[in-house]
Amino acid sequence: MSQISQTHVLADYVVSAKKSDIPTNVWQESKRAIHNYLGCALGGSIELPLDVAISVLSEFSGPATSNVLGRRERFDVLHTALLNGIGSHVHEYDDTLPSNYIHPSVPVASALFAYAGANQVSGEDFMEAFILGFEVESRIGDAVYPSHYDAGWHITSTTGVFGAAAAIGKLIGLDTKQMVWAFGLAATQAAGVREMFGSMAKSWQPGRAAQNGYTSALMAQANFSAGEHGIEGPRGFAPVTAAEYDLSKITDTLGEEFALLKNAYKPYACGLVVHPAIDGCSQMREKYKITPDQVQAVRVRVAPLVLDLCNKKDLYRELQSKYSIYHACAIGLVRGKGGIQEFTMDAVNDPDIKRIRELVTATADSAVTEDQAAIEVDLSSGETLSFFVEQSLGNVHRPLSNEQLDEKFRDQAVLAIPADAAEALIADCWKLEAVEDVGKLVKLTVPPQK
């Protein structure tokens, strides 16, 4: 075992961190991440997976103290954390870290908004806890990626449980020993497998991470002990779940470099690795004025990870379309966009989209990065058009602007709440550090009585 205890170093950092130590640009980026998260939670709040989960779990809730985001139903804080996680992740529209493919905001923010619905917390304290939780899960993820991910673990949920524990632990004032225990309890609850991608269970996993991380912090607060080397111990999280890992990535530059500055916000409601294909096909559609009837064949060269994650061609559930490089190319060429409506059963069964989807051939090419795509389209005229995406929209090199995040928020929020409530939430997100009680934002997400 390493002489350095990464579990202890990370716990001490979270407990000892001061607001004044966090750079201004990190504070600003946290507002963008929280803003994006809330929009995704509202957009997903009307979907069937959340309906089913609420129906099943309602009779098992403790005292109903916190609203599920975008819903009128109230649950105890632990169930609310779970349900927030399901709703905010179901559309695959939430943020992603390109360095490890964690969806970092969902586990952390789902727990924090559950807390804020039942306890007064200032916007500044909320943001600090979010930043620290985000950093914890991101660093642990970097340490075990790619081996952990390649083995089949859903890294968002397996590392998100640590982030949620850190964030809630910071808010409730855990000391270093208790934070170590919280991380140990998180380690023993880390779960989630990639086999669930394309089903409702995929969004269940980060919801559980939020719930279990919150539980870990509460148990540690009550001095419920855990092994003190939960991350690096011989039978701890990293050695058990990754054949290869680098624990130095947890502690190197801790407090100096922040993962939030490398976060990516999605312009398309699907897996990040197919974004270059949607982006490129959409640009080709616009540039060459392509109509669906002209398309005779589509060839796309992508990074090998794309076919590992998104090689679904025969689609019979709408969630599967979010993991299909073939569907990604088709919606780009037919509709020129990839919003929520492009990943419904109506879109899956759209005759034009279906026809072009069947014309797509995808090839893995190690010379193509995960932010690129090389596309060729054969037209009925005999012409072949070529297009190369160097850096896809929404990634760190071509980030969405604040104005684009606002539009993305509005498009989702109005599915659940009135437009004036959506505008009030947007305004509060951009001035979150001045909000006295984040519970105000939770209340704004509650739909009016029908």
N, C-alpha and C positions, 0 to 999 in steps of 0.2 A: 504493500500500500504506500502511496506517496507520503513523504514526511509532512507535506503541507496538507492541511485539511481544507479542501475547497468548500466543503459544507460550512465550516466555521467562518472562513474568510467572507463568504457570500452573506452569511447571516449577520456577521458583525457590520458589514458594509450597509446592509439595509437598515439595521437598527440605528447606526451612528450617522447615517446620511443627513445632511442639512440642506434645506431649500437653497441656501446661498451657494452651495457647491454645484448646483445644476445650472449649466449654461443657458443663456437666454434663448438660443435657437432650439434647444431641446424642449424648453417650456412651450415655445411656439408650435413645435411639431406635435407635441402631445395634444394640443387643441385640435389639430388637423385629424389626428388619429381618433380621438374621442368623437368628434363631429362625424367622421366617416362611419364609425361603429354605430352611433345612434340611428343614422339613416338606414343602415342595414338591418338593425333591430326592428325598426318600424316597418320596413318593406317585408320582412319575413314574418311579422306578427299575425298576418292574416292567412298564413299557409297551413295546409293540412297537418304536417308533422307537429306543429305546436298545438293545434286543436286536439289531436289525439292524445298528446302527452298531458295536456291540461285535464282532459276528460278522465284519463286513467288515474292521475296522481292526486286529484283534488281531495279525495276522501282520506288521503294519508298526510295531508299538511298539518303542521302545528299551527299555533296562532297566526292568523293572516295579517302580517304587519307590513308587507311590501308588495307594490304592484309589479306585475310582469310588464315589461316595456311594450307599449302599443296595445295593451289589453286592459279590460276593466277588472279582470280577476286578480285577487290578492292571495298570496301564499306566505308561509314562513320564509325567512331569508334564504335558507338552503335550497328549498325547492324553487324559489324565484331565481336564484343564480343558475340553476340547471335550465330552467325554461327560457331565461334570457339568452343563454348560450345556444339553445336550439334555434330560437327565432332569428338571432343575428347571423347565424352561419348557414342557414338552410339554402340561401340563394347563391352561396359561393361568391358574394360580392364584397366580402370583407377584405381587409388588408393582408399583405403577405410580405415576409422577409425573403428576398431572393437568395440570401446566403444559406438558408436552411429550409425554406418553404413552410415555416410556421405561419399560421394565421394568428398573430400575436395579441391583437386587441381583444378578441372574443373571450378567452378564459378570464383575463384580468378584468376587463370592463364589465363583464356579466356579473362577476362577484361584487365589484364595487358599486354598481347601480342597485343591486339587491340590498347592499348595506345602506346606501343612501336613501332608499325608499323607506327604511325603518329607523334610521339614525341621522341626526343632523351632522352634516360634514360640509366644511367650506369648500369652495371650488379649488382653492390653492392646496388644501390638504388632499383632496381627491386627486388632483393632478400629480402631486408628488408621489402618492401611493401608486398611481398608474405607471408613472415613469419607472419607478423601482421594480414593480412587478414585471413590466415589459422587459427590463434589462436582465432580470434573473432568468426568465424563460428563454430569452434569446441567447444568452451566454451558455446555458446548459445545452441548448439545441446545437449551437455551433460546435460544442465539445464532442458531441456524439454523431453529428452529421458528417458524411452520408451513410455510414455503416448502419446506424440505427434505423434510418429511413428505408434503406435497401432491404433490411431484414423484414420489413412489412409493418413497422410501427407507425401509427399516425402521430407524427411528431408534435402537431398542434396540441393534442390532448395530453400526451405523455410529458411534455415540458410545461404546458400551460398550467398544470396543477401546481407546479412550483411558483409560477408567476402569481397565481391567485392567492396562494398561501402568503407570499411575500407582501402583496398589496394589502390584504386584510390584516395581516400581522402588523404592518406599519401603522395602520389606522388605529388598531386597538392597543398599541403600545407594548408589544412583546419585547422582552429583553433578549440578549444574544442567546442564552441557553434555550429559551422558549422558541426562538426563531429556528435554532438548530433542530429542535424537536419537530417544529412545524414542517421543516424540509424533510425530515425522516418520515413523518406521517404522509407527506405528499409522495415521497418516493415509493412507499409501499402501496399507494393507490394509483400510481401512474399506469394508464391503460389506454387502449385504442389501437385498432389494426386497420390497415389500408384496404383490406378485403371489403370493408363496409362502404367504400367510395361508390357513389351512384345510388345510395339508398338513404332512407331516413336516419339510419343509425350513424351516418357520417356526422350529422349535426348534433346528435345525442352525445358524441364523444367529447367535444370541447365544452358542452354544457355540464357534463359530469366532472370535467377538469375544474370548472369554476366552482361547482358545488363541493367537490372533494378538497380543493384548496382552501375554501372558506372553512370547511369543517376542520381541516388540519390546524388552522390558526386558532380556532376556538378551543380545540382540545389542548393545544400547547399552552394557551392562556391559563387553562385550569391545571397546568403542570402534569398533563398526561405525557409521560416520557416516550421517547423513541430512540432508536439507534442513532449515534451522533456522527456517523459517517455515511449518511444515507445516499450521497451522490457518488463519492469516490471509493467507499469501502469495497473489499474484495467481492462481497455479494450485494453491493449497492447498485444504484440505478445505472451508472455508466457501464461497469463491467458486465452486468447481467443482460443489458439490452443492446449492447453494441460490441461487435467483435473488435473494432478499432475505435479509439477515442483519444482526444487530446485535452486533458484537464487544464492545461495552461490557458486555454481559451476562456475559461471561466474567470480567471483572476488577472490575467495580463491586461493592463490599461484600465482596470476597474475604477470607475469614477472619473476617468479621463475621456474615454470614448463611449458613445451611446448609440445603441442599435436603432433607436428611433430615427436617427438621421439617415438611415439606410432603408427605411420602410417604404413600401410601394402600395399605392391605392388603385384599385382596379377600375378601369373604364368598362369592363365586360363582366357579366355575372356568371363566371365559370372559372375553371382551373387556370392559374396564371400562365402555365407553360403553353397553352394554346392561344394566348393573346396575340403573339406575333402573327399567327395565321389569320386571325380575324382582322387585325390591323391591316395586314398586307392585302388581303382579298377586298376589304372595304375600300382601300385606296385605289386598287385596280378598277373596281366597279365605278368609282367616281372619275378617275383619270381617263379611262377608255370607254366610258358610257356603256358598259357591258350589260346586256339584258339576259335573263336566265335561259331563254331559248337559244342563245348563241353558244352557250357553253357545251363543249363536246368531251372534254377531259380536263382533269386538274391533277397536277403533280406537285407535291410539296416535300421539300427536304427540311427536316427538323432535327433538333438535338435528340440523342437517344432516350433521354428521360421522358420526352413527350410521348413516345410510343409505350414506354413502361407505365405511364400514368393514364394516358388518354387515348387508348387504342380501341375504344368501343365503337362498333359500326352498326350492329343490329340493335336498334334502340326500341325498348318497349316500356320504359319509364322516363318521365321528363328529366329526373335527376341524372340519368345516365348521359343525357345530351351535354351536360357540363363537363364530361370527361371524354369527349369525342373530337379528335382532330378533324374528322370527316365532316361532322356537323359544324365545327368552327369555320372551316373553309366555305361551306355552303351558305351559312347565314351571312358571311361577309360579302359573298358574291351576289346573293339575292336581295338582302336587306340593307347591307352596308352598316350594320350595327350589331351589338350583342348585349342588349339590355335584358331585363327580366322576361319580357314577352318572347324573346328569341329562344328561350329554354323551357317552353311549355309544350304540352302534347299537341296543341294546335300547330306550333312551329315544327315539331318533330314530324308531324303528318302533312305539313304543307307540301303540295305536289312538286313545286319547284325546288324547295329545299331538299326534299327526299330524293328527287332525281339527281341533283348535283352531288349530294352526299355519296351516292352510289358510284359517281364518276371519279371520286377522289382516290388517288394513290399516295400514300405517305411512306417516306423512306427515312430511316435514321441515318444521320451523317454526323460523325464526331467533329467535323470541321465547322459545324453550325452550332452556335452557342444557344443557351436556353432563352435568350432574349432576341433571337433571330429566326427568320424563316425565308427559304428560297422557294418561290412559287412560279409555276408555269401553267398557263391556261390555253388550251386549244379551242379555237372558235370555229364555227360552222363555215366561215369564209376561207378556212385553211390557214389562217394566221395563228401563230403561237406568240402569246404575250408572256414576258418574263418580268418578275419583280422581286427585289430583295429587301427585306426589312432588316435594317442594321440594328435598330434599337426600338422596341415596341412602345407604344403609347402606354403611359401609366407606370412604367418602371422608373427607377431612380434617375435615369438619364433623360427621360421625357415625362416628368411628373405632372399629375393633374394640378392645375392651379386652384387657388381657393375658390374662385368663381365656378370652376368645373365641379368641385366638391359640393358647392351649394346646389348646383343643378341636379347632381346625382342625388343629393339629400331630398330635394323637393319631389323628384320623380318617385321616390320610394315612400316618403312620409305621407303624401296625400292618399296613399292606399289605405291608411289607417286613421289619420286624424285630419281635421280641417286645415285649410291652407294657412289661416292666421296663426294657428298653434305651431305649424311647421316653421313659419317665419320667426316666431318668438324663440323657438328652440335654436334656430340658426344663429340668431343674435346672441343668445346666452352662451352658445358654444364658443363663439369668438371672443367673448369677454369672461370666460369661465373662471379665471383667477379672481375676479371681483364678485362672483356669486357667493352669497352668504350661506346658502343651503342648497346643495345639489338636489335635494328632494323636490325642489321647484321644477327641475327639468323632468324628473320622473312623472310628476303630476301632469305636465304638459303633454306627455306621450299617451295619456289615458284617453281613449276615444269617448265622445259624448254618448249619453244614454240614447239608445234607439227608440 
